[in-house]
Amino acid sequence: MVTRLKSGRDAAAAAGDDRKIRAIVEQLLNEIEQRGDAAVRELSVRFDRWEREDFRLTDQEIRDCLAELSTRDLDDIRFAQEQVRNFALHQRAALQDIEVETLPGVILGHRNIPVQSVGCYVPGGKYPLLASAHMSVVTAKVAGVPRIVTCAPPYQGRLAPAIVAAQHLAGADVIYCLGGVQAVGAMALGTETIEKVDMLVGPGNAYVAEAKRQLFGRVGIDLFAGPTETLVIADDSVDAELCATDLLGQAEHGPNSPAILLTTSERLARETMAEVERLLRILPTAEIARQAWADYGEVLVCASDEEMVREADRIASEHVQVMTRDPDYFLQHMTNYGALFLGPRTNVSYGDKVIGTNHTLPTKKAARYTGGLWVGKFLKTVTYQRIATDEASVMIGEYCSRLCRLEGFVGHGEQANVRVRRYGGRNIPYGGVAE
C-alpha cells in the first residue's frame, strides 16, 4: 500500500499548458517554412534579443571563445568528452554488420549506416549547458555522421564561450548562435542560408521539445523530450541530506521538473521533506527549484522494495537514483527508466556532466518504450538479400507464389513465378500459382 505524503500539480492543468504550447509552436514553424531567414531573424530578435548578419560563427569567433577559457576549463571539457567518446566507442563496437546464409544459396545481411546530417541543439538560454554538446556531437561523430550542425542560443546577450568551445572540441562542422524554435525549425526545414539536416537531437525547453515533436517525420529525432525528471529510491540506509540534495539538484533545471522520492521509510521521507525546505533557504537556484518542488515534487512511502519497483516502473522516470541496501535488486527488476544511478557514491549530476553515459533521456513516461540517445540512434540498420543459386530462387519462389495467393496479390505472385519459370523450367501460366 503506497502512502502519499506529498503530491504535485494536477495533471489536467499541465495538459492545458501543453495545448497552448502546441498552438504557438505550430504558428512559429509555419512562419519559418514560409519566410525562411527573415522569419528566423525576427524570432531571434523577439525571443533572444539577438540579431546579426550571419548566425553562423566564424573561425575567428570560435578561436576567441576558446581564448576566453582557462587551460583547466578546456582540459575539463576535453576530459568529459573523452568519457562520452570512450563509452560510445564501446557501444559502437557492439553493433556489427552481419551476413548469414540462412538456407543453401540464400544470403541475408544488414549494415549499420550513419545518418548523413544531424542538427544538434544545445540549450543555453537559462544555463550554458555545454554538456549537451558532448552528448550529441561526440556521439554522432563516433557513429560516423559526416555532417554535424549545432545551434545554441546566446547567453546573457553574447556568445557563450564554454558552449562554443564544447561544440568545437566535440567536432561540430558548423556552429550557429541561434536558439529556440527558430533554431530547430531552421535546421529541420532549411532556409536560404541554413542547409536542412536529416535528424534533430538534443534537449531544450517545452517549445523546443514541441517543435521537434511537430517536425518528426520530416526529419528524424532522438526522442520526445519533456522537462527533466528525477526519481530517488531510498531506504533507511541513507540520510535525508543525500536524498534532498539529489532531488533539488535536478529540480533546479526548471519550474516544471518533477522530483519524486520513493522510500520504504516514513521517517526518511519526513526528514527529507524538512531537509528540502532547509536547503531551499540557501540554494542559489532556489527560486526555480522551489517552484518545481511545490508544483511537481512528490513523496511516496512504500511497504517493500517490490512495491517500490512497481511504483518506479509506473512512474517511468528519466533519471532514477537508487540508494538502498541492495541497489542491484532494482537493476535486475526495473524495466522503465531512462538511466539508473546505483548506490550513494554516484548521482544524476555525474551522468549529466562527465561520467560518459548519455544525458539525453526519455521523459513523460517514454521510458516505457525507448531508451535515451546513444550511438545507435545515429545509425540506420538496413537489410539486404542475395540469392546465389538457381535452386534457391526456385525454392523460395514456390513458397512466395503460394503465400501471395493467400493474400490475393497476383502481381506479387508473378514476381515469384517469373523466376520459378526462368530458373526452374516450370510451366506456370501468367497469374497462376507454383503448386
C-alpha positions as CSV (number, residue, x, y, z in Angstrom):
1,M,0.0,0.0,0.0
2,V,1.5,3.3,-1.1
3,T,1.2,6.3,1.2
4,R,1.4,9.7,-0.5
5,L,2.9,12.3,1.8
6,K,3.2,15.0,-0.9
7,S,1.5,15.4,-4.3
8,G,2.3,17.6,-7.3
9,R,0.3,19.7,-9.6
10,D,-2.9,18.4,-11.1
11,A,-2.2,16.7,-14.4
12,A,-5.1,18.4,-16.2
13,A,-3.6,21.8,-15.6
14,A,-0.3,20.7,-17.1
15,A,-2.2,19.3,-20.1
16,G,-3.7,22.7,-20.7
17,D,-0.3,24.3,-20.8
18,D,0.8,21.7,-23.4
19,R,-2.1,22.7,-25.7
20,K,-1.2,26.3,-25.6
21,I,2.5,25.5,-26.5
22,R,1.4,23.3,-29.4
23,A,-0.6,26.1,-31.0
24,I,2.3,28.6,-30.6
25,V,4.9,26.3,-32.0
26,E,2.8,25.3,-35.0
27,Q,2.5,29.0,-35.9
28,L,6.2,29.7,-35.5
29,L,7.2,26.7,-37.6
30,N,4.8,27.8,-40.3
31,E,6.4,31.2,-40.3
32,I,9.9,29.7,-40.7
33,E,8.7,27.4,-43.5
34,Q,7.1,30.2,-45.4
35,R,9.6,33.1,-44.9
36,G,12.9,31.4,-44.2
37,D,15.7,33.6,-43.0
38,A,13.5,36.6,-42.4
39,A,11.3,34.7,-40.0
40,V,14.3,33.2,-38.2
41,R,15.8,36.6,-37.8
42,E,12.6,38.1,-36.4
43,L,12.1,35.3,-34.0
44,S,15.6,35.5,-32.7
45,V,15.2,39.2,-32.0
46,R,11.7,38.6,-30.4
47,F,12.7,35.8,-28.1
48,D,16.5,36.2,-27.6
49,R,17.1,39.9,-28.4
50,W,19.8,38.6,-30.7
51,E,20.5,39.8,-34.2
52,R,23.5,39.5,-36.5
53,E,24.2,39.4,-40.2
54,D,25.0,35.7,-40.2
55,F,24.2,33.4,-37.3
56,R,27.0,31.0,-38.3
57,L,30.1,31.5,-36.2
58,T,33.3,32.4,-38.0
59,D,36.6,30.6,-37.3
60,Q,37.9,33.7,-35.6
61,E,34.9,33.9,-33.3
62,I,35.4,30.3,-32.3
63,R,39.1,30.9,-31.5
64,D,38.1,34.0,-29.5
65,C,35.7,31.9,-27.4
66,L,38.3,29.3,-26.7
67,A,40.8,32.0,-25.7
68,E,38.3,33.3,-23.0
69,L,38.5,29.9,-21.2
70,S,41.3,28.9,-18.9
71,T,43.5,25.9,-19.6
72,R,41.8,24.0,-16.8
73,D,38.3,24.8,-18.3
74,L,39.4,23.4,-21.7
75,D,41.0,20.4,-20.1
76,D,37.8,19.7,-18.1
77,I,35.7,19.9,-21.3
78,R,38.2,17.5,-23.1
79,F,38.0,15.1,-20.1
80,A,34.2,14.9,-20.2
81,Q,34.2,14.5,-23.9
82,E,36.7,11.7,-23.7
83,Q,34.5,9.8,-21.3
84,V,31.5,10.2,-23.6
85,R,33.6,9.2,-26.6
86,N,35.0,6.1,-24.8
87,F,31.6,4.7,-23.8
88,A,30.2,5.5,-27.3
89,L,33.1,3.6,-28.9
90,H,32.3,0.6,-26.9
91,Q,28.6,0.8,-27.8
92,R,29.5,1.2,-31.5
93,A,31.8,-1.9,-31.3
94,A,28.8,-3.9,-30.1
95,L,26.8,-3.0,-33.3
96,Q,28.2,-5.3,-36.0
97,D,27.2,-5.6,-39.7
98,I,26.2,-9.2,-40.4
99,E,25.8,-11.5,-43.4
100,V,24.5,-15.1,-43.0
101,E,23.5,-17.9,-45.3
102,T,20.1,-18.8,-43.8
103,L,19.3,-21.5,-46.3
104,P,21.6,-23.0,-49.0
105,G,22.1,-20.2,-51.5
106,V,20.0,-17.7,-49.5
107,I,22.2,-14.9,-48.1
108,L,20.8,-12.2,-45.8
109,G,22.5,-9.3,-44.1
110,H,22.3,-6.0,-42.5
111,R,24.5,-2.9,-42.4
112,N,24.6,-0.1,-39.9
113,I,24.8,3.2,-41.9
114,P,25.2,6.6,-40.3
115,V,22.6,9.3,-40.8
116,Q,24.2,11.7,-43.2
117,S,23.4,15.0,-41.5
118,V,22.4,15.8,-37.9
119,G,21.4,19.1,-36.2
120,C,22.3,19.2,-32.5
121,Y,20.5,21.6,-30.3
122,V,22.5,22.8,-27.2
123,P,20.3,24.7,-24.7
124,G,21.8,27.7,-23.1
125,G,19.3,30.5,-22.5
126,K,19.0,29.9,-18.8
127,Y,22.2,27.9,-18.1
128,P,25.0,27.4,-20.6
129,L,24.6,23.6,-20.9
130,L,27.8,22.8,-22.6
131,A,27.4,19.1,-21.6
132,S,24.7,18.7,-24.2
133,A,27.3,19.3,-26.9
134,H,29.3,16.4,-25.6
135,M,26.3,14.1,-25.6
136,S,25.1,14.9,-29.1
137,V,28.1,15.9,-31.2
138,V,30.7,13.4,-29.8
139,T,28.2,10.5,-30.0
140,A,27.3,11.4,-33.6
141,K,31.0,11.6,-34.5
142,V,31.6,8.1,-33.1
143,A,28.6,6.9,-35.2
144,G,30.3,8.3,-38.3
145,V,27.8,11.1,-39.1
146,P,29.6,13.1,-41.9
147,R,27.9,16.5,-41.3
148,I,27.1,17.8,-37.8
149,V,25.5,21.2,-37.3
150,T,25.0,22.7,-33.9
151,C,22.8,25.5,-32.6
152,A,22.9,27.2,-29.2
153,P,21.3,30.4,-28.1
154,P,23.2,33.5,-26.9
155,Y,23.8,33.6,-23.2
156,Q,23.3,37.0,-21.5
157,G,23.4,38.8,-24.8
158,R,26.6,37.3,-26.2
159,L,28.2,34.1,-27.4
160,A,28.6,31.6,-24.6
161,P,32.4,30.8,-24.7
162,A,32.0,27.4,-22.9
163,I,29.3,26.2,-25.2
164,V,31.2,27.3,-28.3
165,A,34.3,25.5,-27.0
166,A,32.4,22.4,-26.3
167,Q,30.8,22.4,-29.8
168,H,34.1,23.0,-31.5
169,L,36.1,20.5,-29.4
170,A,33.4,17.8,-29.9
171,G,33.8,18.2,-33.7
172,A,30.9,20.2,-34.9
173,D,31.2,21.1,-38.6
174,V,29.1,24.2,-38.5
175,I,28.2,26.2,-35.4
176,Y,25.3,28.7,-35.2
177,C,24.4,31.0,-32.4
178,L,20.6,30.6,-32.6
179,G,18.1,29.4,-30.1
180,G,14.6,28.1,-29.5
181,V,12.0,27.1,-32.1
182,Q,13.8,29.2,-34.7
183,A,16.9,27.1,-34.4
184,V,15.4,23.6,-34.6
185,G,12.9,24.9,-37.3
186,A,15.7,26.3,-39.4
187,M,17.8,23.1,-39.1
188,A,14.9,20.9,-40.0
189,L,13.2,22.9,-42.7
190,G,16.2,24.8,-44.1
191,T,16.4,28.4,-45.1
192,E,18.2,30.5,-47.7
193,T,21.4,30.3,-45.6
194,I,20.9,27.3,-43.3
195,E,21.0,23.9,-45.0
196,K,18.5,21.4,-43.6
197,V,19.5,18.3,-41.8
198,D,18.2,14.7,-41.7
199,M,17.8,14.4,-37.9
200,L,17.4,16.6,-34.9
201,V,18.8,15.7,-31.4
202,G,19.3,17.4,-28.1
203,P,17.2,18.6,-25.2
204,G,15.5,22.0,-24.9
205,N,12.7,23.8,-23.2
206,A,9.0,23.0,-23.7
207,Y,8.8,24.9,-27.0
208,V,11.9,23.2,-28.5
209,A,10.6,19.8,-27.4
210,E,7.2,20.6,-29.1
211,A,8.9,21.8,-32.2
212,K,10.8,18.5,-32.5
213,R,7.6,16.6,-32.0
214,Q,5.9,18.5,-34.8
215,L,8.8,18.2,-37.1
216,F,9.2,14.4,-36.6
217,G,8.5,12.7,-39.9
218,R,10.1,15.5,-42.0
219,V,13.2,14.7,-40.0
220,G,14.2,12.1,-37.5
221,I,14.5,13.0,-33.9
222,D,16.3,11.3,-30.9
223,L,13.2,11.1,-28.7
224,F,10.2,13.0,-27.5
225,A,11.5,15.1,-24.6
226,G,9.9,17.0,-21.7
227,P,11.2,18.7,-18.6
228,T,14.0,17.0,-16.6
229,E,12.7,14.3,-14.2
230,T,14.3,12.7,-11.2
231,L,13.2,9.8,-9.0
232,V,15.1,9.0,-5.8
233,I,14.6,5.5,-4.5
234,A,15.9,5.2,-0.9
235,D,15.6,3.2,2.3
236,D,16.9,4.0,5.8
237,S,20.5,3.1,4.8
238,V,20.9,6.7,3.7
239,D,20.1,10.1,5.1
240,A,17.9,13.0,4.3
241,E,20.7,15.2,3.2
242,L,21.7,12.9,0.3
243,C,18.0,12.5,-0.7
244,A,17.2,16.2,-0.6
245,T,20.3,17.2,-2.4
246,D,19.7,14.8,-5.2
247,L,16.1,15.9,-5.6
248,L,16.9,19.6,-5.7
249,G,19.9,19.1,-7.9
250,Q,17.6,18.2,-10.7
251,A,14.6,20.4,-9.7
252,E,16.8,23.4,-10.5
253,H,16.5,22.6,-14.2
254,G,13.2,24.3,-14.4
255,P,10.0,25.1,-12.6
256,N,8.2,22.2,-14.1
257,S,10.8,19.5,-13.4
258,P,9.3,16.6,-11.4
259,A,11.3,15.4,-8.4
260,I,10.0,12.4,-6.6
261,L,11.1,10.5,-3.5
262,L,10.1,6.8,-3.2
263,T,11.1,5.2,0.1
264,T,10.2,2.4,2.5
265,S,11.0,4.6,5.5
266,E,8.4,7.2,6.5
267,R,10.9,8.7,8.9
268,L,13.4,9.3,6.0
269,A,10.5,10.7,3.9
270,R,9.6,13.3,6.5
271,E,13.2,14.2,7.3
272,T,13.9,14.6,3.6
273,M,10.9,17.0,3.2
274,A,12.3,19.0,6.1
275,E,15.8,19.0,4.6
276,V,14.4,20.2,1.3
277,E,12.9,23.2,3.0
278,R,16.2,23.9,4.8
279,L,18.3,23.7,1.6
280,L,15.8,25.9,-0.3
281,R,16.8,28.7,2.1
282,I,20.4,28.6,1.0
283,L,20.4,27.2,-2.6
284,P,21.3,29.9,-5.1
285,T,18.9,28.5,-7.7
286,A,16.1,28.1,-5.1
287,E,13.7,30.3,-7.0
288,I,13.4,27.7,-9.7
289,A,13.9,24.6,-7.6
290,R,11.2,25.8,-5.0
291,Q,8.6,26.1,-7.7
292,A,9.4,22.7,-9.2
293,W,9.3,21.1,-5.7
294,A,6.0,22.9,-4.9
295,D,4.2,22.0,-8.1
296,Y,5.9,18.8,-9.2
297,G,7.5,17.3,-6.1
298,E,6.1,14.1,-4.7
299,V,6.9,11.9,-1.7
300,L,5.7,8.3,-1.7
301,V,6.2,5.7,1.1
302,C,6.0,2.0,0.1
303,A,5.8,-1.2,2.1
304,S,8.7,-3.1,0.4
305,D,11.4,-3.0,-2.3
306,E,9.0,-5.0,-4.5
307,E,6.4,-2.2,-4.2
308,M,9.0,0.4,-4.9
309,V,9.9,-1.4,-8.1
310,R,6.2,-1.4,-9.2
311,E,5.8,2.3,-8.4
312,A,9.1,3.2,-10.1
313,D,8.0,1.3,-13.3
314,R,4.7,3.1,-13.2
315,I,6.4,6.5,-12.9
316,A,9.0,5.6,-15.6
317,S,11.3,8.4,-14.7
318,E,14.1,9.9,-16.8
319,H,16.7,9.6,-14.0
320,V,16.4,7.1,-11.2
321,Q,18.8,7.4,-8.3
322,V,18.8,4.2,-6.2
323,M,20.2,4.4,-2.7
324,T,19.3,1.2,-0.9
325,R,21.0,-1.7,0.8
326,D,20.7,-3.7,-2.4
327,P,20.7,-1.4,-5.4
328,D,21.3,-4.3,-7.8
329,Y,17.8,-5.6,-6.9
330,F,16.4,-2.6,-8.9
331,L,18.9,-3.1,-11.7
332,Q,17.6,-6.6,-12.1
333,H,13.9,-6.0,-11.7
334,M,13.1,-2.5,-13.0
335,T,12.2,-2.1,-16.7
336,N,11.0,1.5,-17.2
337,Y,13.7,4.2,-16.7
338,G,16.0,6.4,-18.7
339,A,19.1,5.8,-16.7
340,L,19.9,4.2,-13.3
341,F,22.4,5.6,-10.8
342,L,23.2,2.8,-8.4
343,G,24.3,3.5,-4.9
344,P,25.1,6.7,-2.9
345,R,28.6,7.1,-4.5
346,T,27.1,8.1,-7.8
347,N,24.4,10.6,-8.7
348,V,22.5,12.1,-11.7
349,S,24.9,15.0,-12.0
350,Y,27.7,12.7,-12.8
351,G,25.7,11.3,-15.7
352,D,24.6,14.8,-16.7
353,K,28.1,16.2,-17.0
354,V,31.0,13.8,-17.1
355,I,30.9,10.1,-16.4
356,G,30.3,9.0,-20.0
357,T,26.7,7.8,-20.3
358,N,24.4,10.0,-22.3
359,H,22.2,12.5,-20.6
360,T,19.6,12.9,-23.3
361,L,17.0,10.6,-21.9
362,P,13.3,9.7,-22.3
363,T,10.7,11.8,-20.2
364,K,7.0,11.8,-19.8
365,K,6.8,8.0,-19.4
366,A,8.6,7.4,-22.8
367,A,11.0,5.1,-20.9
368,R,8.2,2.5,-21.2
369,Y,9.2,2.1,-24.9
370,T,12.6,3.7,-25.6
371,G,16.0,4.4,-24.1
372,G,18.0,7.6,-24.4
373,L,20.3,9.0,-27.0
374,W,23.2,6.7,-27.9
375,V,25.4,5.9,-30.8
376,G,22.8,3.5,-32.2
377,K,20.3,6.4,-32.6
378,F,22.6,7.9,-35.4
379,L,22.7,4.6,-37.3
380,K,20.2,3.1,-39.7
381,T,20.2,-0.7,-39.6
382,V,19.3,-1.6,-43.1
383,T,18.9,-5.1,-44.6
384,Y,19.8,-6.7,-47.9
385,Q,19.4,-10.1,-49.5
386,R,21.1,-12.1,-52.2
387,I,20.1,-15.4,-53.9
388,A,23.2,-17.2,-55.0
389,T,21.8,-20.2,-56.9
390,D,19.0,-21.1,-59.3
391,E,17.8,-23.8,-56.9
392,A,17.4,-21.4,-54.0
393,S,15.5,-18.9,-56.1
394,V,13.1,-21.6,-57.3
395,M,12.6,-23.0,-53.8
396,I,11.9,-19.5,-52.2
397,G,9.8,-18.6,-55.3
398,E,7.5,-21.5,-54.9
399,Y,6.7,-20.6,-51.3
400,C,6.3,-17.0,-52.2
401,S,3.9,-17.7,-55.0
402,R,1.6,-19.7,-52.8
403,L,1.7,-17.2,-50.0
404,C,0.9,-14.4,-52.4
405,R,-2.2,-16.3,-53.5
406,L,-3.4,-16.4,-49.8
407,E,-3.2,-12.6,-49.8
408,G,-4.7,-12.1,-53.2
409,F,-1.6,-10.3,-54.5
410,V,-1.4,-11.5,-58.1
411,G,1.3,-9.1,-59.1
412,H,3.5,-10.0,-56.2
413,G,3.0,-13.7,-57.0
414,E,4.1,-13.1,-60.6
415,Q,7.4,-11.7,-59.3
416,A,8.0,-15.1,-57.8
417,N,6.5,-17.1,-60.7
418,V,8.7,-15.5,-63.4
419,R,11.8,-16.7,-61.5
420,V,10.4,-20.2,-61.0
421,R,9.8,-20.3,-64.8
422,R,13.2,-18.9,-65.7
423,Y,15.4,-20.7,-63.2
424,G,13.4,-23.9,-62.6
425,G,11.9,-24.5,-66.1
426,R,8.4,-24.7,-64.6
427,N,5.4,-24.0,-66.8
428,I,3.2,-21.7,-64.7
429,P,0.6,-19.6,-66.6
430,Y,0.7,-15.8,-66.0
431,G,-1.2,-15.1,-62.8
432,G,-1.0,-18.7,-61.8
433,V,0.5,-20.4,-58.7
434,A,3.5,-22.6,-58.2
435,E,2.0,-25.7,-56.8
